[in-house]
């Protein structure tokens, strides 16, 4: 019974991951394509590319921290009602799913989209250097730079995530808490004032 439940749960998670990946890829792809079509400035295009790479690095850091973090210090913080600690505990309890989502889903999507953006930037740069040789070298150079920043950033992120896993997950929990209920404290104060 327990084995069947775990198997069904795993199957549901895989299906959910496929659906999430598809819709997130569509959303991220649409936003970046729209921005790049609207933005004609090369420096801004490079900034968008850097932002997409940074999203991949940050999510990879969070996924690694979720897998590395110990639950005991987070439980202690949750008991003291530290803001974000309860969400941080949930992230660590579901470390496998969190790591899969952050490292694989968001990481792979940002990798694919950064490659697409890099290709679009190369096409724009070709207008300044309209030769086949320039296209070839610019494509290789930009791909190499994006790969180096991504791999280097993720390597540094993993180091931070393992060394400061509790702090990273606590910060992620705090951000999720604030995003879910940005005016939570104001509501409590208003309720107190009304009473």
Secondary structure as UniProt FT lines:
FT   HELIX           2..38
FT   HELIX           42..68
FT   HELIX           71..79
FT   TURN            80..81
FT   TURN            83..84
FT   HELIX           85..93
FT   HELIX           95..99
FT   HELIX           100..106
FT   HELIX           107..126
FT   TURN            127..128
FT   HELIX           132..163
FT   HELIX           165..180
FT   TURN            182..183
FT   HELIX           184..194
//
